[in-house]
Amino acid sequence: MPLSIPLRFARSFSLARMRPTVPYFDLKPFLYGSAGDRQRIASEIDEALGPVGFIQLYNHGIEQHKVDECF
């Protein structure tokens, strides 16, 4: 028998709200910027990994053919 939740406890929700977006970061300032840039990017990445657990990186310096080999 399926579980029935009384309406007073039910909440409407959207699946879209439940799916966090994966944050993306430009690594160019980290690789070529100042110490302050590196600290800022590192802090932002650290903060982003907590709630989502994944990040996307661009301008990371890895050649596209190397990335393609991984997938």
C-alpha positions in Angstrom: 0.0 0.0 0.0 1.5 3.4 -1.0 2.4 5.8 1.8 -0.1 8.7 2.0 1.0 12.0 3.4 -1.8 14.1 5.0 -2.2 17.3 3.0 -1.4 19.5 6.0 2.2 18.1 5.9 2.6 18.1 2.1 4.5 20.9 0.4 4.6 21.6 -3.3 8.1 21.5 -4.7 9.8 21.8 -8.0 12.5 19.4 -9.2 14.3 22.3 -10.8 14.8 23.8 -7.4 16.2 20.6 -6.0 18.9 20.3 -8.7 21.8 22.6 -7.9 23.8 23.9 -10.8 27.4 23.0 -11.0 29.6 26.1 -10.5 32.3 26.9 -13.1 35.5 28.7 -12.6 38.0 30.4 -14.8 41.5 29.2 -13.7 43.4 31.8 -15.7 43.6 34.2 -12.7 44.8 31.3 -10.5 47.4 30.2 -13.0 48.7 33.6 -14.1 47.4 36.1 -11.6 48.7 37.5 -8.3 48.8 35.7 -4.9 45.6 37.5 -4.1 44.0 36.1 -7.2 45.1 32.6 -6.3 43.7 32.9 -2.8 40.4 34.3 -4.1 39.9 31.5 -6.6 41.0 28.8 -4.1 38.5 30.2 -1.5 35.7 30.3 -4.1 36.3 26.7 -5.2 36.5 25.5 -1.6 33.2 27.2 -0.8 31.5 25.8 -4.0 32.6 22.2 -3.3 30.6 22.1 0.0 27.0 22.3 -1.2 27.5 20.7 -4.7 30.6 18.5 -4.5 31.5 19.2 -8.2 32.9 22.1 -10.1 33.7 22.9 -13.8 37.0 24.5 -14.8 37.9 26.4 -17.9 41.1 28.1 -19.0 42.8 25.4 -17.0 45.7 25.0 -19.5 45.1 21.3 -20.3 45.1 20.7 -24.0 41.8 19.7 -25.5 43.1 16.5 -27.0 44.2 15.4 -23.5 40.7 16.2 -22.1 39.2 14.2 -25.0 41.3 11.2 -24.2 39.7 11.0 -20.8 36.2 10.8 -22.1 
